[in-house]
């Protein structure tokens, strides 16, 4: 099976994506519950909990957005994969590898 969907996913990891840099922009204070052993390990290792939480939340948002996009566009991805399966890759005869 071809993985055409890798070519048409939104470029969420691009440097220009609005959520690329979690350190930019205003912050909102919030309260969260964390396992005490994780908190102790983070403190021992010099990990800033809020930055780690932001990175984790950013990654979870990206994963959820990608999963939603794949669900919403599954028919198009399937159609594109079917076309490639039936016709081969466009310009495949011109590939140098």
C-alpha positions in Angstrom: 0.0 0.0 0.0 1.2 3.5 -0.8 1.5 6.1 1.9 0.3 9.1 -0.2 -1.2 10.7 2.9 2.2 11.6 4.1 2.5 14.1 1.2 -0.9 15.8 1.8 -0.9 16.1 5.6 -1.0 19.7 6.8 2.4 21.1 7.5 1.9 21.4 11.3 5.6 20.9 11.9 6.7 23.7 9.6 8.5 26.7 11.0 5.6 29.0 10.0 2.8 27.0 11.7 1.2 29.2 14.3 1.7 26.6 17.1 5.3 25.9 16.2 6.8 27.8 19.1 5.1 27.4 22.4 7.3 30.0 24.0 5.7 32.8 22.0 2.7 34.7 23.3 0.9 35.4 26.5 0.4 32.8 29.2 -2.7 31.8 31.2 -2.3 30.6 34.8 -3.9 27.2 35.4 -4.0 24.5 38.0 -3.2 20.9 37.3 -2.6 17.7 39.2 0.7 15.9 38.7 1.9 12.6 40.2 4.3 13.5 43.1 7.1 11.2 41.8 7.0 13.0 38.4 7.2 16.3 40.1 10.1 15.3 42.3 12.0 13.8 39.3 11.4 17.0 37.3 12.7 19.2 40.1 15.7 16.9 40.6 16.5 17.0 36.9 15.9 20.8 36.5 12.9 20.4 34.2 10.5 23.3 34.2 7.1 21.8 34.7 5.2 24.4 32.9 7.4 24.2 29.8 7.2 20.4 29.8 3.4 20.6 30.2 3.2 23.0 27.2 5.3 20.8 25.0 3.2 17.8 25.9 0.0 19.7 25.3 1.3 21.0 22.0 2.2 17.5 20.9 -1.2 16.2 22.0 -2.9 18.9 20.0 -0.8 18.2 16.9 -1.7 14.5 17.1 -5.4 15.2 17.6 -5.4 17.7 14.7 -3.6 15.2 12.4 -6.0 12.4 13.4 -9.0 14.6 12.7 -7.6 15.7 9.4 -7.0 12.0 8.4 -10.6 11.2 9.4 -12.1 14.1 7.5 -10.0 13.4 4.4 -9.9 9.6 4.5 -12.0 9.4 1.3 -9.5 11.6 -0.6 -6.5 9.8 0.8 -8.1 6.4 -0.2 -8.9 7.7 -3.7 -5.3 9.0 -4.2 -3.8 5.8 -3.0 -6.2 3.8 -5.3 -5.1 6.0 -8.2 -1.4 5.4 -7.5 -2.0 1.7 -7.1 -3.8 1.6 -10.5 -1.5 4.0 -12.4 1.8 4.1 -10.5 3.6 7.1 -9.3 3.4 10.2 -11.6 6.6 10.6 -13.5 8.0 7.4 -12.0 9.7 6.7 -15.4 11.8 9.8 -14.9 13.1 8.9 -11.5 16.9 8.6 -11.2 16.8 6.1 -8.3 
